[in-house]
Amino acid sequence: MNGALGLYRAGTSPLHRLPATAKLTGLAVAGAGSVLVDTPAQTAAFVASGLALYPLARVPVRVLVDMVRPLAWVLVPLAVFQVVFIGWGRTVVLVGVILALVLVANVVTLTTRTTDLIDVVVALCRPLRFIGVDPLRVGLALNLAIRCVPLMADLAGEVRDAQRARGLELSPRAFVVPLLVRALHRADDLGDALAARGFDD
């Protein structure tokens, strides 16, 4: 199954052939290095590096655009809020770093099977059993988190379509409230499904 956000796309690119361990390590390094990004110029270079991964992964531009579009619903209000309180310079850094990390994380999930990602995390968590960490439950949580990203994007699309049908495109409340309600309903359904399978604790 191919999708715009957070879903694996089969391919033979260099990134597809790279082991999941290496890609997760690179993602961790990017996350740690993001704290060193401190200027708009550094931020632009960070974002450009994230974008450069997409041609390397042979991901179509359309997929990149479809991924960024729902993200804008979060980043644009955040940018407006931050500009008011901390100014343009710091806002560019903050929003740019978030965008870059999402770009990197998304290209990892686009080029790596979810099962491969989860296998790596489960293997890393096995030494933590002695302090009560259940590697299988950690793997389940990660799987749910990955799959909830495109689910939320789909919900946002449905709510936006309903907004347009009612002529309320410019109303933030008409977007946020229905999105939260639908997300909570999906969460309840997911909780019931997990409880039925013995994960209620």
Helices and strands as residue ranges (DSSP letters): H 14-17, H 20-33, G 34-36, H 40-56, H 61-111, H 114-125, G 126-131, H 135-166, H 172-196
